């Protein structure tokens, strides 16, 4: 259990945090994308659309039936898939279907910026809860709350660059090449953003004398 003692905050072991992050990433992003790519090649565009949407819908339903928490990223990705599926089936165009994620990058960047001016927690802080089980002793600190507001600007930039990059890939590549380039490029860009965010996070805490330690406090 997370424990706060003096200026040292003990986080869960990194393996536990990794497991906490992998599950929502798999069910919200990787599995729907994999199902779409598989069915696109074996059964056609419409089958890929329905497979991705069905998976996300079942993931939401399963969590509701088991009375488990619904990650914000799962709700957002499912809502996006509903819109993409409707538009994709209506137009019958793979180009339009793949154009939507690029547009959504710009919308999400705007949403990150808009929530900075609200009275509650920034959207980025709420999404972080889906991936990292930070203890309350850490998230309630003013310095940490300030960090999430500032790092929202970084992630708004990440989504803007990601949107522009996927638009370029869509314009010059085939569907198969686009899926590969967009997926690898997006994860690489997000990885860079995570690395910068972690460095910034540790630097922010070090500035007020707080140290992070992985694993429970020793007796």
C-alpha positions, 0 to 999 in steps of 0.5 A: 500500500502506498505510504507517505513518510516525511518527504519520501513518498512510496509508490507501488512497485513498478511492475504493479504500476505497469500492469495497472497501465497495460490493461486499459491500454490493451482494451481501449486501443490495441485490441480494437485496432488489432481486430480492425486490422485483422478483419479488414484483411479477412472480411472487409472494411465493414467487418473491421468496423463492427469488430472494433466497436463490438470489443469496446462495447463488450469491455464497457458492459463487462466492467458494468456487470462486474461493478468495476471502475470504468477507465476514462480512456475506455469511455472516451475511446468507445465514444470515439469508435461509435462516431467513427463506425457510424461515419465509416458505415455511412460513407463507406470510405476508409479514408474518412474513417482514418481521417477522424483520428487525426481530427480527434487529436486536434480536438483532444488537444483543445480539450486539454487546454479548455480543462485548464480553465475549469475549477476541477482537476485537469483532464490529463490528471483524470486520465493519468488515474487510469494508468498510474495508481498514484497515492492521495498523499501525492496527488493532493500536493499543490506542486503536483496539481500545478504540474498536471496543469503545466504538463497539459500544455506539453500533451496538447502539443503532443496531440497537435504534432500527432494529428499533423503527422497522421494527416501527412501519412494518410495523404501519402501512404496506403491503408496498410502502410498508414496503419503501421506508420500511424501506430508506430509513430503515435506510440513513439511520440507518446513515449517521448511525451511520457519520458519528458513528463516523468523527468518533469514530474520528478524535477517538480517534486525534487524542487520542494524536497519530495523523493519518490521510491518504488515499492512499499516502505521498509520497516 
